[in-house]
Amino acid sequence: MSENRKIYFHIGAHKTASTFLQANLRASREALANAGLDVVLRQDVLATPFAKELGKVSQDRHDPEEISSKAAQSLRKVLPKGTNDVLVTCEDLVSSLKIQDFYQHLGKAAQYICKALPKFDVHFILYIRRQPDYIESVYMQNVHLGRSIKFERYLERANAVDLSWLKVADAMAGAVGPERVAVRPFETIRSLGEEAFLRQFLTICGLRAPEAFTVSDEIGRSRAANRSYSALAMKIARRVQPLLEEKQDQKALRKFLQENFSTATHPRAELLDESTRSAITARYEPSNRELFTRYDLGSDGKALEYY
């Protein structure tokens, strides 16, 4: 198996700087190929029959042992030929922003991916986030996209789901072995800085000289402009978005709120009170502690407040 080309599936999670990583990968695509790593981006794969069939597997609506000819053909078309290793990066392949979809059948999805790629050495990459922050961030992204669910209702759904990152990692390891699963905490982007965070990711993908790659000024400016909604922006969005029927109007509202009511100039939204936040942390403390013990995350889980 080790003689085969390696293929790395970066599956997210959502709200762990996937967009930042993908923007840099896109900007350096040719240079990465010259360095031995071909990149398949979200927009290359998400609309393919392969991704759609994988989505059904992820919802337990398709047999993971059955790869349709249409799905297999579309996958062959997307994957670059040659001898380079391959990185597929798409946070929507095996889960969605719907909190109730949280990697519920990832074991079967990983099994399907391996079945579809018998000539590749399959690896998985997952960036994680503290559960309370993940819950808040995914909710705010849903509001940002124009969905109008109240946070209380959303939290009820989140509480009914097992948001264990250990369970996610073990599901992938069950298909490819723990040595082919890389898990990293998103929170390290603050201590590492964006450039080191990017280079760490490229190192996981097997790149031998990641120091040759930097974050471009244009991407840095774009990331700075893509601010999170503040508490006030959240209130405005929840009240105004249901009144806007046209997508262009919804897009204009999002742009206006980001430019005028972001966390750069206004207090961030605090959706979880301290009591609820502590209860969520306590709920996942045992599995988070075991995750940092069983998998080499390269960080101190306690220092990062996972437990």
PEMOWO-V737755 format. One record per backbone hydrogen bond with DSSP energy under -1.0 kcal/mol. NH is the residue of the N-H (numbers start at 1). CO is the residue of the C=O. E is the energy in kcal/mol with one decimal. If there is no record, write none. Layout:
NH&CO&E + NH&CO&E
This chain:
4&1&-1.3 + 7&121&-2.3 + 8&86&-3.1 + 9&123&-2.6 + 10&88&-3.0 + 11&125&-1.9 + 21&17&-2.3 + 22&18&-2.8 + 23&19&-2.3 + 24&20&-1.7 + 25&21&-2.4 + 26&22&-2.5 + 27&23&-2.0 + 28&24&-1.5 + 29&26&-1.1 + 32&28&-2.8 + 33&29&-2.1 + 34&30&-2.1 + 35&31&-1.2 + 36&33&-1.3 + 37&32&-2.8 + 38&85&-3.0 + 40&87&-3.4 + 44&41&-1.1 + 45&41&-1.2 + 46&42&-2.6 + 48&45&-1.7 + 52&48&-2.2 + 53&49&-2.5 + 54&50&-2.6 + 55&51&-2.1 + 56&52&-1.5 + 57&53&-1.9 + 58&54&-2.4 + 60&57&-1.9 + 61&56&-3.3 + 66&63&-1.9 + 72&68&-2.6 + 73&69&-2.4 + 74&70&-2.1 + 75&71&-2.0 + 76&72&-2.2 + 77&73&-1.8 + 78&74&-1.5 + 79&75&-2.2 + 85&36&-1.9 + 86&6&-2.5 + 87&38&-2.8 + 88&8&-3.3 + 89&40&-2.4 + 90&10&-2.3 + 93&90&-1.1 + 101&98&-2.2 + 102&99&-1.3 + 104&101&-1.1 + 106&103&-1.1 + 109&105&-1.9 + 110&106&-3.1 + 111&107&-1.9 + 112&108&-2.3 + 113&109&-2.3 + 114&110&-2.2 + 115&111&-2.2 + 116&112&-2.2 + 120&117&-1.7 + 121&5&-3.1 + 123&7&-2.7 + 124&180&-2.6 + 125&9&-2.7 + 126&182&-2.8 + 127&12&-3.0 + 128&184&-2.4 + 134&130&-2.8 + 135&131&-2.6 + 136&132&-2.0 + 137&133&-2.9 + 138&134&-2.6 + 139&135&-1.8 + 140&136&-2.5 + 141&137&-2.0 + 142&138&-1.9 + 143&139&-2.1 + 144&140&-2.6 + 145&141&-1.8 + 146&143&-1.8 + 147&142&-2.5 + 154&150&-2.3 + 155&151&-3.0 + 156&152&-1.6 + 157&153&-1.6 + 158&154&-2.3 + 159&155&-2.6 + 161&158&-1.3 + 168&164&-1.3 + 169&165&-2.8 + 170&166&-2.8 + 171&167&-1.7 + 172&168&-1.7 + 173&169&-2.6 + 174&170&-2.0 + 175&172&-1.3 + 176&172&-1.9 + 177&173&-2.5 + 180&177&-1.8 + 181&178&-1.5 + 182&124&-2.7 + 184&126&-2.2 + 186&128&-3.1 + 188&185&-1.3 + 189&186&-2.3 + 190&187&-1.5 + 192&188&-3.1 + 193&189&-1.7 + 197&193&-2.1 + 198&194&-2.4 + 199&195&-2.4 + 200&196&-2.4 + 201&197&-1.8 + 202&198&-2.2 + 203&199&-2.1 + 204&200&-2.0 + 205&201&-1.5 + 206&203&-1.8 + 207&202&-2.3 + 212&209&-1.6 + 213&210&-2.2 + 220&216&-2.2 + 221&217&-2.5 + 222&218&-2.3 + 223&219&-2.5 + 224&220&-1.9 + 225&221&-1.8 + 226&222&-1.2 + 227&225&-1.8 + 230&261&-1.8 + 231&267&-2.6 + 234&230&-2.1 + 235&231&-1.7 + 236&232&-2.5 + 237&233&-2.9 + 238&234&-2.4 + 239&235&-1.5 + 240&236&-2.9 + 241&237&-2.2 + 243&240&-1.9 + 244&241&-1.6 + 250&246&-1.9 + 251&247&-2.6 + 252&248&-1.9 + 253&249&-2.1 + 254&250&-2.2 + 255&251&-2.2 + 256&252&-2.4 + 257&253&-2.7 + 258&254&-2.4 + 259&255&-2.1 + 260&256&-1.8 + 261&257&-2.7 + 263&228&-1.9 + 265&262&-1.3 + 266&262&-1.8 + 277&273&-2.7 + 278&274&-2.5 + 279&275&-2.0 + 280&276&-2.2 + 281&277&-2.3 + 282&278&-2.5 + 283&279&-2.1 + 284&280&-1.7 + 288&284&-2.8 + 289&285&-2.7 + 290&286&-2.1 + 291&287&-2.3 + 292&288&-2.3 + 293&289&-1.1 + 294&290&-3.2 + 295&291&-2.5 + 297&295&-1.2 + 304&300&-1.7 + 305&302&-1.5 + 306&301&-2.8
